[in-house]
């Protein structure tokens, strides 16, 4: 209704993906901007608004954010909808990555590889990860809270250890080096020339498109597909059952919700999302050792959910792009300050106080090549930033960035009569 966007007259109307025309228009505009971004558009008065995110230096972090958004959406189904705490998401990403490598990679004397096309190895990565998740789930779903978190945490160390065994090296490659992963080229079967090459530059219509731009568009399309899938799972009977278990599991089971069954489903779906994301991430990297699928990666996804907002697709997306792009913003800001450290004025003084170029400086951020201990380098400060933000959002805004947006939106909805 007019000026009553949250007033619904039916359940079907309330559970629409975009229940208001404002959300429909914003989604359409965002979609157009997203796919124009790698071509340095849109530009207003010759000033890039957000199109700088499509520059070559930003293309890789944006592509990684698309992949991590898929994995975070899967973890949100397990934690945000079902209420099951998991620290083993990195393990399932690793399972998907190496399942995709075996099915789609090229075999050598040291590693396995069957050389199937992407439309085979990418779904296979998700299916294998989901199967492993269903194997682990019967034990995990009988635990709650901290005990469940510890069990899933153990999976990460088990996965890294297995990759270092003689059998694991046939799949994961040499420790510390990894193996080659299949690229995103689209083939009908195993022909030499791909139907659509995403690893080389080519000409589309009247303009040239680089390999990075192709990967950007491909991963953006996959992210949108999994966003729609995650949103519809939350709207479905399964999603409502998972939310009932999350809110009060005993009451949900009394009402007829099969707790064990739906927890298994949550683990399977979450593992499928993680497996697909792991295969995409490994393929984007080209060569990735098993040690990358570590505890820190799992903590990074927890940070995404807590900072963005647990239980909502919008919050997951906000958290993903904030967590994945903030290191690049910090790096660019640090580089900008280092270029003005010798200037006079407030900026130069601020840069001199903040940055450390050697043993004689006392700035908290080191830009020197060797930085053992204090001061910390940019990478270490990003890790500190994750921890601080998790604490701040848990204490002051449990709904994360999405909660801040909701408060801002509600305040201005009926302005000046916001009460």
Buried (B, 14 or more C-beta within 10 A) or exposed (E): EEEEBEEBEEEEEEBEBEBEEEBEEEEEEEEEBBBBBBBEBBEEEEEBEEBBBBEEEBBBBBBBBBBBBBBBBBBBBBBBBBBBBBBBBBBBBBBBBBBBBBBBBBEEEEBBBBBBBBEBBBBBBBBBBBBBBBEBBEEBBEBEEEEBBEBBBEBBEEBBEBBBEEEBBBBBBBBEEBBBBBBBBBBEEEEEEBEEBBEEEEEEEEEEBBBBBBBBBBBBEBBBEBBEBBBEBBBEEBBBBBBBBBEEBEEBBEEEBEBEEBBBBBBBBBBBBBBBBBBBBBBBBEEBBBBBBBBEBBBBBBBBBBBBBBBBBBBBBBBBBBBBBBBBEBBEEBEEBBEBBEEEEEEBEEBBEBBBEEEEBEBEBBBEEEBEEEBBBBEBBBBEBBEEBBEEBEEEBEBBBBBBBBEEEEEEEEEEEEE
